[in-house]
Amino acid sequence: MEGGDAGLRVTPPRPPAQRQAALPRGEQAAAGLGPGRSGAGAVQGGAPARWAAPCWGEGGARPAALAMAKHVFLTGPPGVGKTTLIQKVTQALKSSGIPIDGFYTEEVREGGRRTGFDVVTLSGKRGPLSRVSSDSSTSRREYRVGQYVVDLVSFEHLVLPVLRNVSHGSDAEKKICVIDEIGKMELFSQAFIQAVRQMLAGSGTMVLGTIPIPKGKPLDLVEEIRSRKDVSVFNVSKENRNSILQDILAAVESCRK
């Protein structure tokens, strides 16, 4: 769904003190990639970016916030690169042998024109999430977001089994579930909403997800996530998208402890 900065080198995250020292004072603000659907710094439970954890910004992160976080979410404007960052984080975690599953959304383009979005699971399964419809009439069984018609059956068929498998797996090691994204299209599914809420409330799974920036009518689940005290929200921008990867990895590692 989103483009990005190919070739970014992943190095082991440094301790907070080293990271602050390595950044010029003016750049020690909260760190917060291609065309997307749905806005920069990190936000912890709706608080100002400089207090976000564990993106060590101006003033540093509060130890209490670091200890409290159980899940990590990225937010930002359409096309800023949230999905690309999610893919880079996923690749780094997989290479470290950390158990991870879930899904991301990807643009579908034909002749240089975006025609919809696919759901792609981390195991490689793919199916349509939405497609452009030239028919402006709306039937009772149709779910629409702008010009896109959402294929709810395809979405639930691919995603719900993945979420169930992650939630019901072994508790020997905390698992990570990638959910990219929780937006208008996905929220047509009540079963998906229920599964996400159960996962957030549980203790055996850490969610690494994306949510859109506030725009128009608030999305209940998105606002719930944004305001949760056990969620670290990284606000991705064009200015920080190439430097925030290590902070996200450090946040994920902190949440798994």
C-alpha positions in Angstrom: 0.0 0.0 0.0 2.8 2.3 0.7 6.2 2.9 -0.9 9.4 3.5 1.1 13.1 3.9 1.5 14.6 0.6 0.2 17.9 -0.5 1.5 17.7 0.9 5.0 20.2 -0.8 7.2 18.9 -2.4 10.4 21.3 -2.3 13.3 20.7 -3.4 16.9 18.9 -0.7 18.9 21.2 1.3 21.3 20.3 2.1 24.9 18.3 5.3 25.4 21.3 7.3 26.8 23.4 6.5 23.8 20.6 7.4 21.4 20.1 10.8 23.0 23.8 11.6 22.9 24.0 10.6 19.3 21.4 13.1 18.2 21.9 16.9 17.9 19.8 18.7 20.5 17.5 20.1 17.9 16.8 16.6 16.6 16.1 15.0 19.9 12.4 15.5 19.3 10.1 12.5 19.2 10.7 10.5 16.1 7.7 9.8 14.6 7.2 6.1 4.4 4.6 5.8 -0.3 0.9 6.4 -1.2 -1.6 5.2 1.4 -5.3 5.2 2.3 -6.0 7.4 4.9 -0.7 11.9 10.2 4.9 13.2 12.9 6.9 12.2 16.4 5.4 9.7 18.8 2.4 10.0 21.0 1.8 7.9 24.2 -1.8 7.5 25.0 -2.8 10.8 23.3 -0.1 12.8 25.1 2.2 15.3 23.5 4.9 13.7 21.3 7.9 14.6 23.6 6.5 12.4 26.3 6.1 9.3 24.1 7.8 6.1 24.8 10.2 4.7 23.8 11.1 7.4 21.2 13.6 9.3 23.3 12.9 12.9 22.4 13.3 16.2 24.0 13.2 15.6 27.7 13.5 11.9 27.2 10.8 9.2 27.8 9.1 8.7 31.1 10.2 5.4 32.8 6.6 4.8 33.8 5.3 5.1 30.3 8.0 2.7 29.0 7.0 0.1 31.6 3.3 0.5 30.9 3.3 0.0 27.1 2.1 -3.4 25.9 1.4 -2.6 22.2 2.9 -0.4 19.5 1.1 1.5 16.8 2.1 3.8 13.9 0.0 6.6 12.7 0.5 9.3 10.0 -1.0 10.8 6.8 -1.7 8.7 3.8 1.4 7.8 1.8 3.9 8.7 4.5 5.2 5.1 4.7 3.5 3.3 7.7 3.2 0.0 5.9 6.8 0.2 4.6 8.0 0.7 8.2 5.8 -2.2 9.4 7.4 -4.4 6.8 10.9 -3.4 7.8 10.2 -4.0 11.5 8.7 -7.4 10.6 11.7 -8.4 8.6 14.1 -7.4 11.5 12.0 -9.3 14.1 11.7 -12.4 11.9 15.5 -12.4 11.4 15.9 -12.4 15.1 13.7 -15.5 15.5 10.9 -13.6 17.3 7.4 -15.2 16.7 5.3 -12.9 14.6 2.2 -13.2 12.4 -0.5 -10.9 11.1 -1.2 -9.0 7.9 -0.5 -5.8 6.0 -2.4 -4.0 3.2 -0.8 -3.3 -0.2 -1.8 -1.1 -3.1 -3.0 -2.7 -6.3 -2.1 -0.7 -9.4 -3.0 -1.2 -13.1 -1.5 1.0 -15.8 0.0 3.3 -13.2 -3.4 3.9 -11.5 -4.4 2.6 -8.1 -7.4 0.3 -8.4 -7.6 -1.0 -4.9 -6.0 -2.7 -2.0 -5.0 -6.3 -1.1 -4.6 -8.0 2.3 -1.3 -9.9 2.5 -0.6 -12.2 5.4 2.9 -12.7 6.8 2.6 -16.3 5.6 2.2 -15.0 2.0 -1.6 -15.4 1.4 -3.2 -12.6 -0.5 -6.7 -11.5 -1.2 -8.7 -8.4 -2.2 -9.6 -5.9 0.5 -11.2 -3.3 -1.9 -11.5 -2.3 -5.5 -12.5 0.8 -7.3 -16.1 0.7 -8.5 -17.4 2.8 -11.3 -21.0 2.2 -10.2 -22.1 5.0 -8.0 -25.2 3.2 -6.8 -24.9 1.5 -3.4 -26.7 -1.7 -2.6 -27.5 -2.8 0.9 -24.8 -5.4 0.8 -22.1 -3.1 -0.4 -19.5 -1.5 1.9 -17.9 1.6 0.5 -15.1 4.0 1.4 -15.1 6.7 -1.2 -14.6 5.1 -4.7 -13.7 1.8 -3.2 -16.0 -1.2 -2.6 -14.8 -3.3 0.4 -14.7 -7.1 -0.1 -15.7 -8.0 3.5 -15.9 -11.7 2.9 -12.4 -11.9 1.4 -11.0 -9.7 4.3 -12.5 -11.8 7.0 -11.6 -15.1 5.3 -7.9 -14.2 5.3 -7.6 -12.1 8.5 -9.8 -13.7 11.2 -8.0 -17.1 11.2 -4.6 -15.3 11.5 -5.8 -13.4 14.5 -7.3 -16.5 16.1 -4.2 -18.5 15.6 -2.0 -15.8 17.2 -4.3 -15.4 20.2 -4.6 -19.2 20.8 -1.0 -20.2 20.3 1.5 -21.2 23.0 2.1 -18.8 25.9 5.7 -19.9 26.2 6.9 -16.7 24.5 5.0 -13.5 23.9 4.0 -13.3 20.3 3.6 -10.3 18.0 0.6 -9.7 15.8 0.9 -7.2 12.9 -2.3 -5.4 12.1 -1.9 -3.0 9.2 -4.2 -1.3 9.3 -7.2 -0.6 11.5 -9.1 1.8 9.3 -12.5 2.5 7.8 -12.4 -0.5 5.4 -11.4 -3.0 8.0 -13.8 -1.7 10.6 -16.8 -2.7 8.5 -16.1 -6.2 10.1 -17.6 -6.5 13.6 -15.8 -9.8 14.0 -12.5 -8.0 13.3 -13.3 -5.3 15.8 -14.0 -7.9 18.5 -10.8 -9.9 17.7 -8.7 -6.8 18.0 -10.2 -5.7 21.3 -9.7 -9.2 22.7 -6.1 -9.2 21.6 -5.4 -5.7 23.1 -6.9 -6.8 26.4 -5.0 -10.1 26.6 -1.6 -10.6 27.9 -0.1 -13.2 25.5 0.1 -11.1 22.4 1.7 -7.8 21.5 0.1 -5.9 18.7 2.2 -4.0 16.2 -0.3 -2.0 14.1 -1.2 1.1 12.2 -4.1 3.5 12.6 -5.1 6.6 10.5 -4.8 10.2 11.7 -8.1 11.7 12.9 -10.1 12.9 10.0 -13.9 13.4 9.7 -16.1 11.2 11.9 -14.0 9.5 14.7 -13.6 5.8 14.4 -14.4 4.3 17.8 -11.8 1.6 17.9 -9.1 3.8 16.5 -9.8 6.4 19.2 -9.9 3.7 21.8 -6.4 2.6 20.7 -5.1 6.1 20.5 -6.1 6.8 24.1 -5.1 3.6 25.7 -2.4 4.0 28.4 -0.8 0.7 27.4 -0.2 1.7 23.8 2.8 3.6 22.4 1.8 5.5 19.2 4.6 6.6 16.8 3.6 9.5 14.6 5.3 8.9 11.3 6.3 11.9 9.1 8.4 12.5 6.0 11.0 14.1 8.3 11.4 11.2 10.7 10.4 8.1 8.6 14.0 7.3 7.7 15.3 7.6 11.3 12.5 6.1 13.4 13.0 2.4 12.7 15.4 1.7 15.6 13.0 3.5 18.0 10.1 1.3 16.9 12.3 -1.9 17.3 13.3 -0.8 20.8 9.6 -0.1 21.7 8.6 -3.6 20.5 11.4 -5.2 22.5 10.3 -3.2 25.6 6.7 -4.3 25.2 7.7 -8.0 25.0 9.4 -8.0 28.4 
